[in-house]
Amino acid sequence: MMRAIASLALVALAALVLAACGSSDDDDSSTSSGSATSGSATTGGGEAASGERARKSYKIALITNEESSFYITLNAGAQAEAEKLGVEVDWQAPRTPDLPSQTATLQSVLARRPDGVLMTAVDRTGMVAPIRQLQSQDIPVIMLDSDVADRSVRMAFIGTNNEAAGRLAAETMDGLLDGRGKVAYEGYVPGIESVDQREAGWRAGLAGLPGLESVGQTYDRGDLADVAANVNGLLRRDPDLGGIFASWTNAAIGTAQAVQNAGKTDDVNVVAMDADQQEVTLLRTGAIDALVVQQVFTAGELGVRQMVEYLENGTRPTDTLLDPVIATRENVDDEEIRKLLYRAAE
C-alpha cells in the first residue's frame, strides 16, 4: 500500500527549491518563479525588501474568505514580513465565507483608504466588481491563494500551484493503491478558482494513471454533516472504493471521520489537501494517509514584500506559484514539513 509514498515525499521535498511559474491575463504583468522555501521566494523585480525597513509606514489591508487556520497562517506570514519592514497589516475576514459577506468586508476596508490590499477571493467571478471599486480609487491589489476571473482588476497573484497539487494527490493515491483501484473526489462546490484547479489537476493526473478508476465527484459547502452524507453515499454505491481525494480542509476532516465511522479506515485511503491541526492529528492516527500541504506562510510574506516594493519604488509584482509538498506519518515531524503546518488561533 505504501509502495510509492516514500519516493513521492522525497520528490515533493525536492520541490522546495523550485516553484512553478504562473501567468496573468494582464498584459502589464509578467511571470515570475518563486522559491518554495519558506521566506525566500523571489519578488519578481527590484531588490528584495525583506530585511530593509520601508521609508513609510504603509497601511496594508489583508482580506480573507474567513478566519480558518489556513488564513491564520497566511496572516502570520504577512504579519512577520510587516514587522520586518515596519509597515502595518490589518487583517479583516467576514464571519461566513460567502460573496455578500466578503463584499461588505471589502467596502468597509475601502472606507479606510489603505495604501494597498492583499486579498483572497471567495468567488472568482462575483468578487471582480467589488475589487474594481478598489481599482477605481487607485488602491493596488494583490490576490493571494484564490484569484479572480478578470485579471485586470489586480496587479498579481501569489499562491499555490493548485493544478500541480491535484496531480500530486493523484500520484500519491496511485502509490497508496499500488496502481489499481476505484477513487473519488470530495470538494467545495465549483466557483473558488483554487479548489477548481485542484479538481482539474486531479482529473488530469488520473488520466495518466490507467489503473485508477474514477467513480465520480461530490461537493460540499463546508458543513461536516454534508461531507459525511456525500462520503456515505460513495461508500454505499461503491463498497470496494479504494480512495478519496478531499480537496480542502473541511472536506478532509469530514471525509476522514466518515470513513472512520463506517469502519473503512483500512480499506479506503484518504489523501487530503491542507494541514490544519485536526488534519495533522487525523494523519498521525491513520485516518488520513497523506496531506498535500500548501506553503501558506510564505504566500503571506511574499504578498506584503511585493506590495511594499510596489509602493516604495513602483516595482510591479508578478504572479508567483508555490509548489505543495506531501506530508505522511513518516515525515510529518521532519523540520522541513513541520514548519509548513498550519497555525491555530492564539
N, C-alpha and C positions, 0 to 999 in steps of 0.2 A: 504493500500500500504506500509506503514512503519512498519508493524506488527513486523518484526524481526530485523530491523536495529538497534534499541537501544540496544538490547541484544548482537548483533554481535559486536557493537562498544565496549561494555564493555569487551567482550571476547578478542577482539583484544588488548585492552589496558592492559588486564591482561597478555598478551603475552610479554609485555615489560620487564618482569623479567626473561624471558626464551628465548633461541634461539635453533633452530633445529640444529641437528648435520649433518655435511657434510662428504662425503667420497672421497677418492682420489684413483686413479689407480696407484699412485706412491707408491711402497712398503715402501719407506723410510718415508712416511708421515702418521701420524695417525689422527684420527678425534678429533676435539675439540668442545665443546659447548661454545658459546659466549653469553653474556648478550645482550639483545636487548635494553637495556637502553643506551642512547647516552653517549659515553665516558667511559663506564665501562665494556666493553666486555673483557673476559679473553684472554690471548695471547697464550695459548696452551703450556706453558712450561717456566721455568725460572721466575725470579721476574719481575714484571711489570716495564717497562722502563719509563712509564708515570710519570712525576714529577721529574725524575732524568736526569740530562744532560749527553749526551753521552761523552765518553772520546775523541772522534774525531769528527770534523765537517764533517760528511759524506755528499757526494753529491748524492742525490737520484733523479732519473727522474720519472715523472709521465706522462704516455702516455694514452690519452683517444681517443674515437672514433670521438669526435667533441667538440665544445665549447657551449653546451646547458646548461640550468640552472641545469640540473641533474649533469653534470660534473663540473660546477662551485661549486656546493655544495660538491661534492666529493673532489675537490681540497681544498675547505675551511677547511674541516676536516683534510686533510693532512697537510696543512699549520699550522693549530692550534697546531697539535701534533709536527710538526717540530720545531716550536718556543719554545715549552716546552723543547724539547730535545737538542736544539742548533744545529740542522742539517739543511741542505739546500734541499728544494724540488723544482725542476724545472719542471713546467707543460708545456707539449707540446701537441698540438692537430692539426690534419690536417684540412684544410678548408672544406673538404667534407668527410662524413663517408663512405669510401669505402676502399677496400683492397689495391689498389695501393697507395693511399694517406697515409694510416696508415703505410704501409711498408716503404715508403720514410721517414716518420717521425721517425720510429724506427731506420733506418740506420743513420739518422742524429744524433740521440741520441747516438748510438753506437760509432760514431766517437769521441765523447767527453769523452768516457770511464767513465761513472758514477759508483759509488760503488754498486748501486743496482737499479732495475727498478720495478716500480709498473705500471700495465697497464690493460686496458680493451681490449677485442678482438672484432674487427668489423666483423670478420669471424672466426668461431670456427675451421675450417679446414685450411683455407688459411693462417692464421697467425702462424701456427705451424712452418713452415720453417723459417720465419723471426725471430721468438723468439729463435729458435735453434741457430741462429747466436750469440745472447747474451750468451747463454749457452756455446758455443764454446770458448768464451772469458772469461769464469768464472765470468760472471756478473749474480748474483742471481735475479730471477724474482718472484714476487707475483702477481697473477691475481686478479683484482678487478671487481666486477659486472658481467662480461661476460667471461667465461672460454674458454679454448681451448680443442680440442678433444683429443690431446695427452698430458696427464697429466705429462709425464716425462720431458717436457721442462720447467716446472715451479716448484717452491717449494710448493706453497699453493694457495688456492683460498679464498677470502673473499667477501661475497656478500649476496644478498637477497635469502631467500628460495623461489625461484620463482614458484616452483610447489605448495607450500602452498599458494602463492599469487593467483594463478589461482583458486585453490579450494575455497579460501576466497571470490573471486569475484563471483563464482557460488552460494555460500551460501548467499552472500549479495543480489544477484539478486533474489534468491528464496524468501527472505524476502520481497523485494520490490514488487514482483508479487503475494504475498500471496500464493506461492507454485504452481502456474499454469500459463503457457503462453509460447509463442514462443520466442526464443532467438537466437542471432547470435554473431559471433566473428569477430572483425576487428583488424588486427595486422600486424607487419612488415613481409616482405617476409621471409620464413624459412631460417635459416642459422646462426642467432645470438642465441647462446645457451640460454641466459637468457630469451629471449622472447619466444623461442620454449618451454621452460619449463613451462612458464605461460599458453600457449595454452594446453599443456599436462595436467596441473593441472585443467584447466577449463573443459576440456573434462572428466577427471576423476571425478570432482565434479558433473558435470551434470549426469553422470552415476548413481549416488546415489540419484538423485532428479527426480523421475519419472514424476512429474508434469510439468517439464520444457522440452520443445521440441526444440532441436537444428535444425535450418533451414540452417546451413552451416557457412562457414568461407570465409572471403575475406582478401586480403593482399595489403599492400602498401609499398612504399619506402620513405615515409615522405612528399610527396607533398600533401598539403591540398586539392587541387583540385581532386587528385586521390582518397583520402579518401572520399570526398563528393560524387564522382561518385559511389564508392562502396556502400556507405550507401543509396544513392538514389535508386540504383538497388535493394538493400534488401527491401526497403520500397515499391517499385513497385511490387516486386514478392510476398511479404507477407504484405499486408496492415494492418493486425492485429498483426504485430510484437510487442512484449511486452518489449524487452530489448536487448541491445547490450553491450558486454564487449569489450572495446577498450584497448589493452594491452600495449600501450606505449604512450608517450606524444603527438606526432603529431597526432596519430590515435585518441587520446582522444579529442583533440581540434577540429579536422576535423569532427569527429562523432557528437559531441555536436552541432557544428554550422550547420551541415547538417540537423539534427533532428529539430533544431530551425527553420531553413529556410523552412522546409516542414510543419511547424505548428503542429509538433507532440510531442512537449515537454511534454504535459500532458499524452500522450499515450505510449511513448517509454522511458523506463528507461535506463539511461546510467551509467554504472559502469566503471570507468576508472582507469588505472594504472598511478602512479606518482602524484606529487604535484607541478608542475610548477605554477608560479604565475597566468598565464592565466587560467590554470585549476582550481585553487582555486577561481578565480573570477567567472568562469562558475558554480562552485559548489554553491557559495553564491547566484547566481541569479537563480538557479534551472535548468540550462541546463544540469548539471551533478548531478546525485543523490548520488553518493558515490565515494570516491577516495581510492584506495589501495596504501598506502604510503610506500615507501622504506626508510630504515634508512641509507641514503647515507653519511651523515656527519660522522656517526660512522664508516662506512667502510673505509673512508679516514684516520681517526685517527688510526684505527687498522692496516692498511697497513703500515704506517710509523713506528708505535710502533714495529710491528713484524719484519720489515726489520732491524731496528736498533738493536733489540735484537739478531738477527742472525749475523749481522756484528760485534757486540760487543763481544759476547760470544759463538757464534755458535749454539744458541738455534734454532732448525729448527721449522719454523712455521707450523701450522696445519690448515686444512680447517675450516672455520667458516661461518655458515649461520645465517643470522639475519631475524627474523620474521617481516613481514609487519604488518601495522595497518590500520584500517578503519577510514577515515575522512568523516563526514557528515556535513550538515549545522548546526546540533545541537551541534557538539563537536569541530568544526574547530577552534574555538577561545580558547579552553581549552589549558592550558600551555603545557600539555604532547603532544598534537598534533601540536601546533603552532611551537614548536622547531624543528619539523621534516620537515616542509615545505621547499621547495627548494628555494635557494637564486637566486637573479637576478644579472646580471653583474653590477659592481660598476661604 
